[in-house]
Amino acid sequence: MKLLESMSNILLFLGFASIPGFFASLIAFIITYDEYSKHYVDKKMPFRLALEAAIFAFFVVLLLAIITGFVLTKAYSS
């Protein structure tokens, strides 16, 4: 029962983190695309690199939210 409760809290943190994760990925995409578009003539490569950076930023924020949810549920349950 306790495992189910902690999983629901982690999923709650994951849901809350999806919004900042989206904004982090959007900002990472804009910054990376703007910077790489100055160095490449072809626009496909900067788009691909910026998309990779955006996906990475999104998953980093989600991973941090899962870790935070796990730590906070352990701290408040004891």
DSSP file (Angstrom, degrees, kcal/mol; ACC not computed):
  #  RESIDUE AA STRUCTURE BP1 BP2  ACC     N-H-->O    O-->H-N    N-H-->O    O-->H-N    TCO  KAPPA ALPHA  PHI   PSI    X-CA   Y-CA   Z-CA
    1    1 A M     >        0   0    0      0, 0.0     4,-2.0     0, 0.0     5,-0.1   0.000 360.0 360.0 360.0 -40.3    0.0    0.0    0.0
    2    2 A K  H  >  +     0   0    0      1,-0.2     4,-2.3     2,-0.2     5,-0.2   0.864 360.0  53.2 -67.0 -35.5    2.8    2.4    0.9
    3    3 A L  H  > S+     0   0    0      2,-0.2     4,-2.2     1,-0.2    -1,-0.2   0.902 108.2  50.2 -65.2 -40.6    4.5    1.7   -2.5
    4    4 A L  H  > S+     0   0    0      1,-0.2     4,-1.9     2,-0.2    -2,-0.2   0.885 110.6  50.0 -64.1 -38.8    1.3    2.5   -4.3
    5    5 A E  H  X S+     0   0    0     -4,-2.0     4,-1.8     2,-0.2    -2,-0.2   0.902 111.5  47.3 -66.8 -41.3    1.0    5.8   -2.4
    6    6 A S  H  X S+     0   0    0     -4,-2.3     4,-2.2     1,-0.2    -2,-0.2   0.863 110.4  53.1 -70.1 -33.6    4.6    6.8   -3.1
    7    7 A M  H  X S+     0   0    0     -4,-2.2     4,-2.5     2,-0.2    -1,-0.2   0.883 107.7  50.8 -67.0 -37.1    4.2    5.9   -6.8
    8    8 A S  H  X S+     0   0    0     -4,-1.9     4,-1.7     2,-0.2    -1,-0.2   0.876 110.4  49.7 -68.7 -34.7    1.1    8.1   -7.0
    9    9 A N  H  X S+     0   0    0     -4,-1.8     4,-2.2     2,-0.2    -2,-0.2   0.895 110.7  49.5 -68.0 -38.8    3.1   11.0   -5.4
   10   10 A I  H  X S+     0   0    0     -4,-2.2     4,-2.3     1,-0.2    -2,-0.2   0.904 110.6  50.3 -65.7 -40.4    5.9   10.5   -7.9
   11   11 A L  H  X S+     0   0    0     -4,-2.5     4,-2.3     2,-0.2    -1,-0.2   0.846 107.7  54.5 -65.3 -32.6    3.4   10.5  -10.8
   12   12 A L  H  X S+     0   0    0     -4,-1.7     4,-2.3     2,-0.2    -2,-0.2   0.925 109.5  46.3 -65.3 -44.2    2.0   13.7   -9.3
   13   13 A F  H  X S+     0   0    0     -4,-2.2     4,-2.0     1,-0.2    -2,-0.2   0.873 110.9  53.8 -63.9 -36.4    5.4   15.3   -9.4
   14   14 A L  H  X S+     0   0    0     -4,-2.3     4,-0.8     2,-0.2    -2,-0.2   0.897 108.6  48.8 -64.7 -40.3    5.9   14.0  -12.9
   15   15 A G  H >X S+     0   0    0     -4,-2.3     3,-0.6     1,-0.2     4,-0.5   0.905 112.2  48.0 -65.1 -41.5    2.6   15.6  -14.0
   16   16 A F  H >< S+     0   0    0     -4,-2.3     3,-0.5     1,-0.2    -1,-0.2   0.829 109.9  54.0 -67.1 -30.5    3.6   18.9  -12.4
   17   17 A A  H 3X S+     0   0    0     -4,-2.0     4,-2.3     1,-0.2    -1,-0.2   0.629  89.4  76.7 -80.5 -13.1    7.1   18.7  -14.1
   18   18 A S  H <X S+     0   0    0     -4,-0.8     4,-1.9    -3,-0.6    -1,-0.2   0.854  93.7  50.9 -68.1 -31.8    5.7   18.3  -17.6
   19   19 A I  H <X S+     0   0    0     -4,-0.5     4,-2.0    -3,-0.5    -1,-0.2   0.965 115.1  39.5 -71.3 -52.1    4.8   22.0  -17.8
   20   20 A P  H  > S+     0   0    0      0, 0.0     4,-2.7     0, 0.0    -2,-0.2   0.853 114.4  57.2 -64.0 -30.2    8.2   23.3  -16.8
   21   21 A G  H  X S+     0   0    0     -4,-2.3     4,-2.3     2,-0.2    -2,-0.2   0.894 105.6  49.8 -64.0 -39.2    9.8   20.5  -18.9
   22   22 A F  H  X S+     0   0    0     -4,-1.9     4,-2.3     2,-0.2    -1,-0.2   0.929 113.0  45.8 -63.8 -45.1    7.9   21.8  -21.9
   23   23 A F  H  X S+     0   0    0     -4,-2.0     4,-2.5     2,-0.2    -2,-0.2   0.876 111.9  52.0 -67.6 -36.0    9.1   25.3  -21.3
   24   24 A A  H  X S+     0   0    0     -4,-2.7     4,-2.5     2,-0.2    -1,-0.2   0.910 111.7  46.6 -64.5 -41.4   12.7   24.1  -20.7
   25   25 A S  H  X S+     0   0    0     -4,-2.3     4,-2.3     2,-0.2    -2,-0.2   0.882 111.8  51.2 -69.1 -36.3   12.7   22.2  -23.9
   26   26 A L  H  X S+     0   0    0     -4,-2.3     4,-2.4     2,-0.2    -2,-0.2   0.931 112.9  44.7 -64.4 -45.3   11.2   25.1  -25.8
   27   27 A I  H  X S+     0   0    0     -4,-2.5     4,-2.6     2,-0.2     5,-0.3   0.905 112.7  51.5 -65.8 -41.5   13.9   27.5  -24.5
   28   28 A A  H  X S+     0   0    0     -4,-2.5     4,-2.4    -5,-0.2     5,-0.3   0.895 110.9  49.3 -62.0 -39.3   16.6   25.0  -25.2
   29   29 A F  H  X S+     0   0    0     -4,-2.3     4,-2.8     2,-0.2     5,-0.3   0.939 112.5  46.5 -64.3 -46.9   15.4   24.6  -28.7
   30   30 A I  H  X S+     0   0    0     -4,-2.4     4,-2.2     2,-0.2    -2,-0.2   0.930 116.0  44.1 -63.3 -46.2   15.2   28.3  -29.4
   31   31 A I  H  X S+     0   0    0     -4,-2.6     4,-2.1     2,-0.2    -1,-0.2   0.932 117.3  44.9 -65.8 -45.7   18.7   29.0  -27.9
   32   32 A T  H  X S+     0   0    0     -4,-2.4     4,-2.9    -5,-0.3     5,-0.3   0.917 114.2  48.3 -66.8 -43.5   20.3   26.1  -29.6
   33   33 A Y  H  X S+     0   0    0     -4,-2.8     4,-2.2    -5,-0.3    -1,-0.2   0.919 111.7  50.1 -63.5 -42.8   18.7   26.7  -33.0
   34   34 A D  H  < S+     0   0    0     -4,-2.2     4,-0.5    -5,-0.3    -1,-0.2   0.906 115.3  43.1 -62.5 -40.9   19.6   30.4  -32.9
   35   35 A E  H >< S+     0   0    0     -4,-2.1     3,-0.8    -5,-0.2     4,-0.4   0.930 117.1  43.9 -73.2 -44.8   23.3   29.6  -32.1
   36   36 A Y  H >X S+     0   0    0     -4,-2.9     4,-1.2     1,-0.2     3,-1.2   0.787 102.5  66.2 -73.5 -25.9   23.8   26.7  -34.5
   37   37 A S  T 3< S+     0   0    0     -4,-2.2    -1,-0.2    -5,-0.3    -2,-0.2   0.728  96.1  58.6 -68.4 -18.0   22.0   28.5  -37.4
   38   38 A K  T <4 S+     0   0    0     -3,-0.8    -1,-0.3    -4,-0.5    -2,-0.2   0.722 110.6  41.7 -77.4 -20.8   24.9   31.0  -37.4
   39   39 A H  T <4 S+     0   0    0     -3,-1.2     2,-0.4    -4,-0.4    -2,-0.2   0.584 107.6  62.9-105.0 -13.1   27.4   28.2  -38.0
   40   40 A Y     <  -     0   0    0     -4,-1.2    -1,-0.0     1,-0.1     0, 0.0  -0.921  55.4-160.3-117.8 140.7   25.7   26.1  -40.6
   41   41 A V  S    S+     0   0    0     -2,-0.4     2,-0.3    -3,-0.0    -1,-0.1   0.898  83.1  68.0 -79.1 -44.8   24.6   27.0  -44.1
   42   42 A D  S    S-     0   0    0      1,-0.1     3,-0.2     2,-0.0    -2,-0.0  -0.583  74.2-151.1 -75.7 135.7   22.1   24.1  -44.3
   43   43 A K  S  > S+     0   0    0     -2,-0.3     4,-1.3     1,-0.2    -1,-0.1   0.536  84.1  74.3 -87.9  -6.5   19.2   24.6  -41.9
   44   44 A K  H  > S+     0   0    0      2,-0.2     4,-2.2     1,-0.2    -1,-0.2   0.906  93.5  51.1 -72.8 -40.5   18.5   20.9  -41.4
   45   45 A M  H  > S+     0   0    0      2,-0.2     4,-2.5     1,-0.2     5,-0.2   0.927 109.7  47.4 -67.2 -45.9   21.5   20.3  -39.2
   46   46 A P  H  > S+     0   0    0      0, 0.0     4,-2.5     0, 0.0    -1,-0.2   0.888 112.2  52.1 -61.9 -35.6   20.8   23.1  -36.7
   47   47 A F  H  X S+     0   0    0     -4,-1.3     4,-2.2     2,-0.2    -2,-0.2   0.922 111.1  46.6 -64.4 -43.2   17.2   22.0  -36.5
   48   48 A R  H  X S+     0   0    0     -4,-2.2     4,-2.1     2,-0.2    -1,-0.2   0.919 114.3  46.8 -65.1 -44.6   18.2   18.4  -35.7
   49   49 A L  H  X S+     0   0    0     -4,-2.5     4,-2.1     1,-0.2    -2,-0.2   0.889 112.8  49.6 -66.2 -38.6   20.7   19.5  -33.1
   50   50 A A  H  X S+     0   0    0     -4,-2.5     4,-2.2    -5,-0.2    -1,-0.2   0.870 109.5  51.9 -68.0 -36.3   18.2   21.9  -31.5
   51   51 A L  H  X S+     0   0    0     -4,-2.2     4,-2.4     2,-0.2    -2,-0.2   0.896 108.8  50.6 -66.1 -40.0   15.6   19.2  -31.4
   52   52 A E  H  X S+     0   0    0     -4,-2.1     4,-2.4     1,-0.2    -2,-0.2   0.910 110.9  48.9 -62.4 -42.0   18.1   16.8  -29.6
   53   53 A A  H  X S+     0   0    0     -4,-2.1     4,-2.4     2,-0.2    -2,-0.2   0.885 111.0  50.5 -65.4 -38.0   18.8   19.5  -27.1
   54   54 A A  H  X S+     0   0    0     -4,-2.2     4,-2.2     2,-0.2    -2,-0.2   0.912 111.3  47.2 -66.7 -42.8   15.1   20.1  -26.5
   55   55 A I  H  X S+     0   0    0     -4,-2.4     4,-2.2     2,-0.2    -2,-0.2   0.913 112.7  50.1 -64.5 -42.3   14.4   16.4  -26.0
   56   56 A F  H  X S+     0   0    0     -4,-2.4     4,-2.1     1,-0.2    -2,-0.2   0.919 110.7  49.0 -61.9 -44.4   17.4   16.2  -23.6
   57   57 A A  H  X S+     0   0    0     -4,-2.4     4,-2.1     1,-0.2    -1,-0.2   0.890 109.8  52.6 -63.6 -39.2   16.3   19.2  -21.6
   58   58 A F  H  X S+     0   0    0     -4,-2.2     4,-2.0     1,-0.2    -1,-0.2   0.930 111.9  44.4 -62.2 -45.9   12.7   17.8  -21.3
   59   59 A F  H  X S+     0   0    0     -4,-2.2     4,-2.5     2,-0.2    -1,-0.2   0.812 109.6  56.0 -72.6 -29.1   13.9   14.5  -20.0
   60   60 A V  H  X S+     0   0    0     -4,-2.1     4,-2.4     2,-0.2    -1,-0.2   0.929 109.2  46.8 -65.3 -43.8   16.4   16.0  -17.6
   61   61 A V  H  X S+     0   0    0     -4,-2.1     4,-1.9     2,-0.2    -2,-0.2   0.905 113.5  48.8 -64.7 -40.6   13.6   18.1  -16.0
   62   62 A L  H  X S+     0   0    0     -4,-2.0     4,-2.2     2,-0.2    -2,-0.2   0.903 110.9  50.1 -65.7 -40.2   11.3   15.0  -15.8
   63   63 A L  H  X S+     0   0    0     -4,-2.5     4,-2.4     1,-0.2    -2,-0.2   0.910 110.1  50.1 -63.9 -42.2   14.1   13.0  -14.2
   64   64 A L  H  X S+     0   0    0     -4,-2.4     4,-2.5     1,-0.2    -1,-0.2   0.859 109.6  52.1 -63.8 -34.6   14.7   15.7  -11.6
   65   65 A A  H  X S+     0   0    0     -4,-1.9     4,-2.7     2,-0.2    -2,-0.2   0.896 109.1  49.2 -68.4 -39.7   11.0   15.7  -10.9
   66   66 A I  H  X S+     0   0    0     -4,-2.2     4,-2.4     2,-0.2    -2,-0.2   0.927 113.2  46.7 -64.2 -44.5   11.0   12.0  -10.3
   67   67 A I  H  X S+     0   0    0     -4,-2.4     4,-2.7     2,-0.2     5,-0.2   0.919 113.4  48.8 -63.6 -43.5   14.0   12.2   -8.0
   68   68 A T  H  X S+     0   0    0     -4,-2.5     4,-2.8     1,-0.2     5,-0.3   0.915 111.5  49.6 -62.6 -43.0   12.4   15.1   -6.1
   69   69 A G  H  X S+     0   0    0     -4,-2.7     4,-2.1     2,-0.2    -1,-0.2   0.895 112.2  48.0 -62.4 -40.3    9.1   13.3   -5.8
   70   70 A F  H  X S+     0   0    0     -4,-2.4     4,-1.8     2,-0.2    -2,-0.2   0.928 114.5  45.3 -66.3 -45.4   10.9   10.2   -4.5
   71   71 A V  H  X S+     0   0    0     -4,-2.7     4,-2.3     1,-0.2    -2,-0.2   0.918 114.5  47.5 -66.2 -43.7   13.0   12.1   -2.0
   72   72 A L  H  X S+     0   0    0     -4,-2.8     4,-2.4     1,-0.2     5,-0.2   0.877 110.9  50.6 -68.8 -36.5   10.1   14.2   -0.7
   73   73 A T  H  X S+     0   0    0     -4,-2.1     4,-1.3    -5,-0.3    -1,-0.2   0.878 112.8  47.3 -68.5 -34.3    7.8   11.3   -0.3
   74   74 A K  H  X S+     0   0    0     -4,-1.8     4,-0.8    -5,-0.2    -2,-0.2   0.886 113.5  48.7 -70.0 -38.0   10.5    9.4    1.7
   75   75 A A  H  < S+     0   0    0     -4,-2.3     3,-0.2     1,-0.2    -2,-0.2   0.894 116.5  40.7 -70.1 -39.4   11.1   12.5    3.8
   76   76 A Y  H  < S+     0   0    0     -4,-2.4    -1,-0.2     1,-0.2    -2,-0.2   0.679 108.5  60.5 -85.6 -16.1    7.5   13.2    4.6
   77   77 A S  H  <        0   0    0     -4,-1.3    -1,-0.2    -5,-0.2    -2,-0.2   0.705 360.0 360.0 -83.3 -18.1    6.5    9.6    5.2
   78   78 A S     <        0   0    0     -4,-0.8    -1,-0.2    -3,-0.2    -2,-0.2   0.471 360.0 360.0 -96.4 360.0    9.0    9.1    8.0
